[in-house]
């Protein structure tokens, strides 16, 4: 745990622009009370039912926020990457509640922690900070609503196709990791990935998924009906 320097405050201002306009008194309070923390990949930053002691701001790395389900599986709610804050922490701070999910480091992580008392003071006294916080909160809430809709109404093949997109042609991950992200069993993910491979959409390797037909995956994620057409048009296999 390290003290915050002026350089650190400038780094934080790239995440929360309101930090660039902090009045002198508040800037000094941030320098005196905010701390920097580092965690290795795999470490837990917070667990379910923990009390929230401050607002974590990710400066480097990526944190996965997930919730344990009654059936023993877990569903990934969202990732917090460098340049983002944790909306669940914001909710706990504003509502005075404990965490309803857990946050684990997917990579080595560096975070700045704004303690509760200082968070409350900044919200009350610095309007730009308050606007930053609620803008991020509202944006993430919309994404969570999309997740709820996907879990409740989309088939696994649609959700899996969507989860594979936007991560490059070669994805280094395991079936277990994808299953945790989607909140389903590893066996279900493996069966569906095998089906995708049989269609010629992906190529599976040990700890690697290679995207062969991204157009077909996009069509599948959108509803599936256009997947065959997308593959046929691009010269791939038929489903």
BANUKE-848769 format. One record per residue (C-alpha): residue number from 1; residue in three letters; x, z, y. Coordinates in pm, 1 decimal, m for minus. Example, Ala and Ser with C-alpha at 12.3 -4.5 7.8 and 13.67 -1.06 7.14 Angstrom:
BEGIN
1,ALA,1230.0,780.0,m450.0
2,SER,1367.0,714.0,m106.0
END
This chain:
BEGIN
1,UNK,0.0,0.0,0.0
2,UNK,154.4,m111.4,328.7
3,UNK,78.8,m73.1,699.1
4,UNK,m47.0,m373.1,895.3
5,UNK,176.8,m554.4,1143.8
6,UNK,88.7,m785.0,1431.8
7,UNK,178.0,m1077.2,1207.4
8,UNK,m68.8,m950.2,947.8
9,UNK,m344.8,m927.7,1208.1
10,UNK,m273.7,m1290.3,1299.5
11,UNK,m307.0,m1385.1,930.4
12,UNK,m636.7,m1196.6,908.6
13,UNK,m759.0,m1378.8,1221.2
14,UNK,m742.1,m1702.7,1020.2
15,UNK,m1003.8,m1547.7,786.8
16,UNK,m1207.1,m1367.0,1051.9
17,UNK,m1156.3,m1549.6,1386.9
18,UNK,m1300.6,m1249.5,1571.0
19,UNK,m973.7,m1062.4,1507.7
20,UNK,m802.2,m1293.1,1755.1
21,UNK,m1018.7,m1155.1,2036.9
22,UNK,m1003.2,m784.4,1953.4
23,UNK,m980.5,m562.6,2262.7
24,UNK,m656.2,m366.9,2285.6
25,UNK,m809.1,m37.2,2172.0
26,UNK,m971.3,m190.9,1862.9
27,UNK,m658.6,m392.4,1784.2
28,UNK,m456.0,m70.5,1784.3
29,UNK,m714.9,96.2,1559.1
30,UNK,m687.4,m193.3,1312.6
31,UNK,m306.4,m174.8,1311.7
32,UNK,m319.5,201.3,1247.0
33,UNK,m593.8,211.2,983.9
34,UNK,m605.6,m117.9,792.5
35,UNK,m384.1,m139.1,483.4
36,UNK,m238.4,m417.8,269.6
37,UNK,m259.7,m398.2,m109.7
38,UNK,m118.3,m617.2,m387.2
39,UNK,m257.5,m655.2,m739.9
40,UNK,m126.0,m848.0,m1042.3
41,UNK,m338.5,m1104.8,m1226.8
42,UNK,m586.4,m929.0,m1455.3
43,UNK,m606.6,m613.2,m1247.2
44,UNK,m940.3,m467.6,m1140.7
45,UNK,m1006.1,m422.3,m768.9
46,UNK,m1341.7,m249.4,m815.4
47,UNK,m1574.8,m166.3,m1104.8
48,UNK,m1951.3,m137.8,m1133.7
49,UNK,m2086.8,187.7,m987.5
50,UNK,m1766.9,247.8,m787.6
51,UNK,m1822.1,357.2,m429.9
52,UNK,m1710.7,107.2,m166.1
53,UNK,m1439.7,249.8,59.2
54,UNK,m1376.1,m54.8,277.5
55,UNK,m1400.2,m429.1,328.4
56,UNK,m1140.8,m625.8,125.7
57,UNK,m1013.4,m946.7,286.4
58,UNK,m826.1,m1175.6,46.9
59,UNK,m504.8,m1306.4,202.0
60,UNK,m354.0,m1456.7,m112.8
61,UNK,m486.7,m1532.9,m461.5
62,UNK,m834.8,m1533.4,m612.5
63,UNK,m1076.1,m1261.4,m727.4
64,UNK,m1370.0,m1314.5,m963.3
65,UNK,m1679.9,m1101.6,m897.4
66,UNK,m1898.7,m1074.0,m1208.7
67,UNK,m2178.5,m860.3,m1350.0
68,UNK,m2207.9,m722.6,m1702.0
69,UNK,m2536.2,m818.6,m1871.4
70,UNK,m2733.4,m595.3,m2113.1
71,UNK,m2655.1,m836.0,m2401.0
72,UNK,m2283.1,m770.6,m2359.3
73,UNK,m2203.4,m1098.0,m2184.3
74,UNK,m2107.7,m1119.0,m1820.8
75,UNK,m2204.0,m1374.1,m1557.8
76,UNK,m1967.6,m1481.9,m1284.2
77,UNK,m2133.3,m1437.1,m945.7
78,UNK,m1868.4,m1590.7,m722.4
79,UNK,m1494.4,m1614.1,m657.6
80,UNK,m1328.7,m1474.7,m346.9
81,UNK,m1029.8,m1687.6,m250.2
82,UNK,m761.9,m1663.9,16.2
83,UNK,m934.7,m1673.9,352.4
84,UNK,m1258.2,m1508.6,232.9
85,UNK,m1419.6,m1165.0,227.8
86,UNK,m1625.9,m1008.3,m51.4
87,UNK,m1996.4,m1023.9,31.8
88,UNK,m2081.8,m756.8,m226.4
89,UNK,m1847.3,m519.7,m45.0
90,UNK,m2019.3,m607.0,282.9
91,UNK,m2357.1,m531.6,126.2
92,UNK,m2235.4,m196.5,m9.6
93,UNK,m2087.4,m100.6,327.8
94,UNK,m2401.5,m192.3,520.1
95,UNK,m2634.8,m26.2,271.0
96,UNK,m2420.9,271.7,175.2
97,UNK,m2453.3,180.9,m193.4
98,UNK,m2213.1,155.3,m485.8
99,UNK,m2092.6,m166.8,m644.7
100,UNK,m2334.5,m347.6,m875.2
101,UNK,m2064.0,m573.6,m1019.6
102,UNK,m1689.7,m574.4,m1082.8
103,UNK,m1406.4,m762.7,m916.5
104,UNK,m1102.4,m873.4,m1119.3
105,UNK,m792.6,m1066.0,m1012.9
106,UNK,m768.3,m1416.1,m1158.7
107,UNK,m420.6,m1450.5,m1005.1
108,UNK,m176.4,m1223.6,m827.5
109,UNK,m369.2,m1106.4,m521.4
110,UNK,m290.2,m965.9,m179.4
111,UNK,m573.5,m811.7,20.7
112,UNK,m617.2,m635.8,352.6
113,UNK,m862.2,m343.8,339.9
114,UNK,m1067.8,m249.2,644.2
115,UNK,m1177.4,114.4,586.5
116,UNK,m1545.8,202.6,615.6
117,UNK,m1526.6,394.7,943.5
118,UNK,m1335.0,114.0,1114.2
119,UNK,m1569.5,m148.4,968.6
120,UNK,m1866.5,42.0,1114.5
121,UNK,m1693.1,66.9,1450.1
122,UNK,m1607.9,m302.7,1465.3
123,UNK,m1965.7,m399.5,1372.8
124,UNK,m2099.8,m174.4,1648.0
125,UNK,m1847.9,m252.6,1923.5
126,UNK,m1718.6,m605.6,1869.1
127,UNK,m1993.2,m868.8,1864.7
128,UNK,m1769.1,m1156.8,1743.8
129,UNK,m1672.8,m948.8,1438.2
130,UNK,m2036.9,m867.0,1369.3
131,UNK,m2125.2,m1238.5,1388.6
132,UNK,m1836.1,m1327.6,1155.0
133,UNK,m1950.7,m1073.4,897.8
134,UNK,m2314.4,m1181.2,896.9
135,UNK,m2227.9,m1551.9,893.6
136,UNK,m2017.3,m1504.4,579.3
137,UNK,m2284.1,m1276.7,430.0
138,UNK,m2561.5,m1532.6,486.5
139,UNK,m2355.7,m1820.9,348.5
140,UNK,m2269.0,m1633.8,30.2
141,UNK,m2627.3,m1514.1,m12.7
142,UNK,m2743.3,m1876.9,m18.9
143,UNK,m2487.7,m1953.8,m289.1
144,UNK,m2608.3,m1657.3,m494.2
145,UNK,m2965.7,m1783.0,m464.6
146,UNK,m2847.2,m2117.5,m601.6
147,UNK,m2683.7,m1931.7,m891.4
148,UNK,m3007.8,m1745.5,m967.5
149,UNK,m3193.9,m2076.4,m970.6
150,UNK,m2935.0,m2231.1,m1202.6
151,UNK,m2942.1,m1938.4,m1446.6
152,UNK,m3322.0,m1926.8,m1448.1
153,UNK,m3410.7,m2294.2,m1460.9
154,UNK,m3114.9,m2511.4,m1561.8
155,UNK,m3013.8,m2586.2,m1918.9
156,UNK,m2669.1,m2483.7,m2041.7
157,UNK,m2551.8,m2845.8,m2055.7
158,UNK,m2633.3,m2887.2,m1685.7
159,UNK,m2463.8,m2562.8,m1585.9
160,UNK,m2157.5,m2637.8,m1797.7
161,UNK,m2122.4,m2987.6,m1654.0
162,UNK,m2144.6,m2845.1,m1301.0
163,UNK,m1886.1,m2576.0,m1383.8
164,UNK,m1633.6,m2840.6,m1494.6
165,UNK,m1661.1,m3049.7,m1179.0
166,UNK,m1447.3,m3006.4,m869.7
167,UNK,m1151.5,m2853.5,m1054.6
168,UNK,m941.1,m3164.7,m1102.0
169,UNK,m895.4,m3395.0,m1398.1
170,UNK,m707.8,m3136.1,m1606.8
171,UNK,m857.0,m2786.1,m1627.7
172,UNK,m648.7,m2510.0,m1781.9
173,UNK,m904.3,m2261.9,m1911.3
174,UNK,m1047.9,m2124.7,m2234.3
175,UNK,m1397.3,m2149.4,m2378.3
176,UNK,m1416.4,m1770.7,m2345.3
177,UNK,m1340.2,m1785.2,m1973.0
178,UNK,m1608.5,m2047.4,m1915.4
179,UNK,m1856.2,m1843.6,m2120.3
180,UNK,m1791.5,m1536.4,m1903.9
181,UNK,m1837.8,m1743.3,m1590.1
182,UNK,m2173.8,m1874.2,m1711.5
183,UNK,m2291.6,m1553.0,m1877.6
184,UNK,m2339.5,m1705.7,m2223.9
185,UNK,m2169.0,m1682.9,m2562.8
186,UNK,m1838.9,m1855.2,m2632.9
187,UNK,m1997.0,m2028.9,m2931.2
188,UNK,m2262.0,m2189.9,m2709.7
189,UNK,m1995.3,m2321.0,m2471.8
190,UNK,m1782.8,m2453.0,m2759.6
191,UNK,m2076.6,m2639.5,m2912.6
192,UNK,m2169.0,m2798.3,m2580.6
193,UNK,m1810.0,m2895.7,m2500.7
194,UNK,m1781.8,m3056.0,m2842.9
195,UNK,m2093.8,m3257.9,m2763.4
196,UNK,m1940.3,m3366.4,m2432.2
197,UNK,m1626.0,m3472.7,m2618.7
198,UNK,m1825.3,m3671.6,m2873.4
199,UNK,m1989.5,m3855.5,m2583.8
200,UNK,m1646.8,m3938.5,m2443.9
201,UNK,m1699.2,m3732.6,m2127.7
202,UNK,m1414.7,m3484.2,m2185.2
203,UNK,m1110.3,m3444.4,m2407.0
204,UNK,m1047.9,m3097.6,m2547.8
205,UNK,m705.8,m2946.6,m2610.0
206,UNK,m568.3,m2598.4,m2666.7
207,UNK,m650.7,m2413.5,m2345.0
208,UNK,m708.4,m2744.6,m2164.7
209,UNK,m1010.9,m2960.7,m2083.4
210,UNK,m942.0,m3311.6,m1956.7
211,UNK,m1221.4,m3477.3,m1759.5
212,UNK,m1264.6,m3836.4,m1880.7
213,UNK,m1603.7,m3932.7,m1736.5
214,UNK,m1672.1,m3735.8,m1416.5
215,UNK,m1967.4,m3961.8,m1327.6
216,UNK,m2139.7,m3869.9,m1652.3
217,UNK,m2080.7,m3498.6,m1589.1
218,UNK,m2221.3,m3528.4,m1237.8
219,UNK,m2529.9,m3700.9,m1376.9
220,UNK,m2565.6,m3431.1,m1644.0
221,UNK,m2532.9,m3156.5,m1385.2
222,UNK,m2802.5,m3323.9,m1175.0
223,UNK,m3050.8,m3329.4,m1460.9
224,UNK,m2907.6,m3529.3,m1745.6
225,UNK,m3142.5,m3825.3,m1737.7
226,UNK,m2891.7,m4049.6,m1562.0
227,UNK,m2593.1,m3951.1,m1777.0
228,UNK,m2625.7,m4234.4,m2026.5
229,UNK,m2653.7,m4490.4,m1747.1
230,UNK,m2353.4,m4342.0,m1566.8
231,UNK,m2139.3,m4360.9,m1879.4
232,UNK,m2255.7,m4710.3,m1970.0
233,UNK,m2189.7,m4840.5,m1618.9
234,UNK,m1835.0,m4701.9,m1627.7
235,UNK,m1759.9,m4835.5,m1975.0
236,UNK,m1764.2,m4501.0,m2159.1
237,UNK,m1941.0,m4384.6,m2472.5
238,UNK,m2315.9,m4359.2,m2500.2
239,UNK,m2484.3,m4025.3,m2555.4
END
